[in-house]
Every structure is written in structure tokens, then in C-alpha cells.
Amino acid sequence: MQSRWNDDEAAGFKGDLAQRVYTSRLLGRDKSLVLHGGGNTSVKLRERNLVGDEEDILYIKGSGCDLEVIEEAGFAPVRMAHLLKLAQLKAPGDPQIVNEILTHMTRAAAPAPSVEVILHALLPHKYVDHTHADAVLAVTNTEDGEARVREVYGDRVVVIPYVMPGFDLAQLCAARFPVEAGKHTIGMVLMKHGIFSFGATARESYEHMIHLVGLAEDYLARKGAWELRWQQNGISRKAIRLELAALRAKLSRTAGVPLLLATHQDARSIAFARRADVAEISQQGPATPDHVIRTKRVPAVERDIEGYAFRYREYYNAHAPYAREPKTMLDPAPRVILDPELGMCAAGRSAKEAAIVAETYLHTMDVIERATLLGGFRALSAKDIFDVEYWDIEQAKIKKDGAPPVFAGEIALVTGAASGIGKACVEALLARGAAVIALDVNPAIERLTRREDFLGITCDVSADSEVVKALENGVKAFGGLDMLVLNAGIFPGGRPIAALRHEDWRKVMQVNLDADLTLMRECHPLLKLAPKGGRMVVIGSKNVPAPGPGAAAYSASKAALTQLARVAALEWGADGIRVNVLHPDAVFDTGIWTDEVLKARAAHYGMTVEEYKRRNVLKTEVMSRDVAELAAEMCGPAFAKTTGAQVPVDGGSDRVI
Ligand code: ZN
């Protein structure tokens, strides 16, 4: 393990707290040390307060802050004197301790301190670093882990047996550390949890961490348990989207809420899922209490969700009676599924959560495989996992989280999504918490926005094979399909029927009608598996009820599409799929309407551009966003009992009303 310290970089961080920021980021950059939001660091500073008193303040990473990108403001300043007094209490409740900590900060706007704040206060060093390094966990999480840790470190570290993080752990360290620390001590190993290092400067504490983790890596290498090799097991090329959607449906049913499911078919995940002993090694539990909390339970299962839910209920019932407070049972759905064909599937209420689960499990696989090479992986006991999962503090967070966004855990697909109404639909759906698969023939779609819950795919929807490929990739990314917005369409220049060439007519029909048939046919089995029922919204046109001269192909295509949607509403109702159509008119903030075209059209009617834009009953301008908001609402609870409807969004048309 290499130190990432760089003198030039470090010189840009002036002052003790800034140095703390710098080395915290160095730790955060290495995912084998800490994952998103994991690990914590602190520095003790002496400061003069507003009334002139000097006091010692512990600056500790705020909970939820990510070490890789932390700023000074991400550290919570807590009064040391009070923390040290709290450490003397006999068995206070965790909620009380949390209250004491929050009321003894010196900056009201600071984030809540990490739960390990008392432990950091008790360690008599200016800088303290804490990680859940993979290499250390591979050594501690074995049958004879403690003996191995002593063999690796000698008197460089104090070894603490596993106890629940929080107050109990702080007290145990307070008792053990002063007795066991000697002049060579530069760290502390917490069995089945992680490692601490400390020092007088930020650099020293950081480099102690690197040194200590490096020793664990060297040990693993000596024991032939460092290099992990896996064969390039070929994955079959067959389509798996229906299997995945069915798996996600089952998982969501078990959870009681829709979950996203991200599929990872890298050689590493596939090899792990195909191990002969996968059922045994993956069922023990997480490698550190940190991974239970942040990912709401990481234990993996093979594709037997129902069996897992059953076991989970037994496990809850077996342990809940020992709990001090009544507990809210978490949903019994696992968050990682291992399957020899599918690879590793990570579930979450959002794409971000699923990504954190996947990353956590990728590291867990390393720990498990290395510990197995050392003789056998030993995770926390079921009781320990229960205690962390059902910790008062975690339970309080669950209660505080509040209502999730309306489309949390759901997936939408939008066609023609790179601009205009399609792009606005993407935004409206993302804003409501959906993950979005966005298709467009314009490759710019791939860079439309950079977020975990967005997948832009270049796709000519009039080519069947491209649609099938896009669906396959979309479902691998998110797990299925709940909402389909058919928006892609072309509007060729006006041409009277007398001059309408057959190839122009065909082109319009191909994109505006035939492509939608393909999408509907291919998406139907996926929509049928949507946990809350599938929804399809078709972007029609005012031209359907009120056609104009010169747009025969366009009007005919949209009328046929509307009729197709009406038949779908009839056919798909029994599958719980709702189909509704909206008819926009005169939406000018789209690609088709350049300033010149607008001016020409306005002049044609003897109007100014402004008058032309608002020539409707309400004299209002209809924007892409207005159409998109209605499309998203049609997928939501307000339209839960509506199907086969056609709703105008045109400011009112006297030809239709
Ligand atoms: Zn920890």
C-alpha cells in the first residue's frame, strides 16, 4: 500500500484543520480503505471562544460526509471536556448520548458528528484516522483472527475484541487502550470492524494507517491470500431482461416497495457467484458493522428471495425479544443477489443506493475470498448484525427519513429524449425520483446529464434490433421497467396530399408509428412485471382531434398511434398497465421551431410571434415542461384509476372544445 502524500499538494492546505482535510481526502481516494461515507477522521484543536475562554475542540468527520471530497465545513466541532465526561457515564441510552453530543457542538450548522466521536476524544493523540480496510478485515474475520492480528502487528497496535460501535465500544477502548498501549503503539485494531491509526501530525497519522494496512497486505501475500485470480468465465449472450425484471418484481414484493436492481456481470462478480461454496461463504453476513448500516444489510443470497424473507423473519423474531426498545422491522428483502448466470445484482431504493450496495459488496467479495484463503471467513454473529441493524440510532434515522419521492425505486423509459418534450419528460421523471432510460437517435443523449439514475442510450427506435439492445442494457442497469413514455416523432415540412411522395409518408410512419409498435410489444412483458403496475403515456398531438392541411403524414401517424394506444389500454388493463394519451399543441420551445420558422408562421397568420405562440383559448404559451409535467402526473397516483384517456395540453383549442 502506497502513501499518496504529496508535499506540493499538502502545502496548499494551511493550518491543522486544513491538513486534516487533505489526509482525509487521501484516505477517501482509496476505496480499499473506506467506501462512500465510511471511515472517519478527527483532529483536536485548542480554540478561544467568543467570550474569551480557551477550550479543546474535537473536529470529527460529520456523519454521511464522504472523506474523498470533504471540506473543513464537513467536520463537526464538539467540546472535548464534555465528551470526556460523557465517557464516564454508566450505560446511558444511545439517543441520550446523541443528544448530548449534538448540544455540545460549537457551530450550530455543522453536520451531526460521526457516532465514534467519544472514541476519538478518548484517544490521546492530536490526529486520529479510522478505516475499514479490506486487508485488515480479511485478517480479523477469520477463525483465529486475533492471533493473526498479533502476528502481523506485534506491539504496534492495541487489539480490541468485537463490540457494537458507539458508546459500548468507546468504553471498552477507554478501559483497554491505556493499559495495553506502549511506546511502539501507532494504531488499534477492532476485530471484525476496522482499524485506527494516530499521530501528532496529519501526515504521521495518515502514514501510520498506510503502514499498518500495508503490513496486513504483506501478511496476506505471504500466506498466498492476497492475489485473487478468477477465470474469465464467459457469460452467456442470451437476453436476460425478462429474468431480471421477474427477479426485481419478486424482490420488490418481498420489500413491500419498488426496488431498483443493478446487474454486474464483470468477470470478478461472475466468478464469485459461480464458486461451489458461494451459498456458504456469502450467507454469513457483512465484513464490518459499517457495511450493515450504510447499505441496510448486505448479506447475499442466491436467487431464492422467498426463502431469504422467511429466514429473515425467523432471525428477527429470534433477536427482537432481547431489544431494549420496540423495533421497526426492516423489510426482509436482501440487497445483493448472486446468481451463476446473472452475476451480482445489487438492489436499492435509488440508483445511488444500489451503486453503494454494489461497491460495498465488491469489496466484501475481496475480504471473503482472502479470509477463505486464510482458512475460513467469519462474519459478525447474527446477534451482532441484528444489534447494529436495529440500533436505536439507525431506527431513529428510518423514522426521520420521511416520505420517499413518488417514483422511488421505479424506472421510466423515454424516447426522443435528447431535446424538447422528451428531455423535459426526463427531467420531470428524475425530479419525482424515477431512474430514467433515455433513448434518442442523437448521440448527445449519452451526455445529457451525469447522474447514477440516468442512462442515455443512442438508439434509432425504428430499428427493432437497436430497441431490443437498449432494453437489455436499460434493464441490466436498473432492473426492469415501470413507465414508458412514447415521445419520439418527426414532423416533416408541410406538403399537400397531391404532392406527398410515398417515401416521405413511409418515413414518418416508420418513426411515429411502427417504432412505437416495436416498443410497445417489447416493453409489454416488462411493464407487466412492474411492482406498482405498468404505465404508458403516449405523446399524441392536437392534430388527432383537429388536423390541419399540409400535415397529412404527421396527422395520420399520430391518429393511428392514438388508436394503437386505445387498443393497448383495452388489452393491457388485465395486466394492471394504464395507458393514457396526451395531445399537446403549439409547443414552440422544441428543436423543430427555429426563430425563422416561427416568424414565417406568425406572418402567415398576420400575427406577431408572441400572438402566434398564444393563439389559444387561455392565451397562454404551452412549454415542453408543461407537457412533461402532465406526462409524469399521468404515471402518478392522480391518474391511478384512469386508462384510455386522451387529455389535451394546448391552452384550449376552440376547434376541439
Ligand atoms: Zn468503523
Boltz pocket constraint, residues with backbone or C-beta under 6 A from the ligand:
constraints:
  - pocket:
      binder: B
      contacts: [[A, 39], [A, 130], [A, 131], [A, 132], [A, 165], [A, 193], [A, 194], [A, 290]]
      max_distance: 6.0
